[in-house]
Amino acid sequence: MAAWLPVLKASLPYITQIVTAALPMFTSKRGGADAAELVPQQIEELQVAVIHNAEAVKELATQLQNTIENLGSGAAELQSEMRRLRRLTVLALTFSVIGLCLAIWILASQ
């Protein structure tokens, strides 16, 4: 679940843009406006809003895909770094045990 927090943080600014673009400003019925004139105009407004929403969703999906790919590559880098650090830790522990044994041997032989 924690892996989705960066994705959510990255996509949050775009969600507000999508929501504001998704709320089409319909032509309201004016006093004696004819429905035959009003409906085509509202349909056109809806079509423009749908096209804009589709473009925004496509952009968001592309950014989300890039974010997920970056997370995957970052995880792979962290795994290799952890392996390297584990090897260095084992090596340092080995040298410290050898040094301790050598110190004990020197103190015992005096």
Secondary structure, 3 states (H helix, E strand, C coil): CCCHHHHHHHHHHHHHHHHHHHCCCCCCCCCCCCHHHHHHHHHHHHHHHHHHHHHHHHHHHHHHHHHHHHHHHHHHHHHHHHHHHHHHHHHHHHHHHHHHHHHHHHHHHC
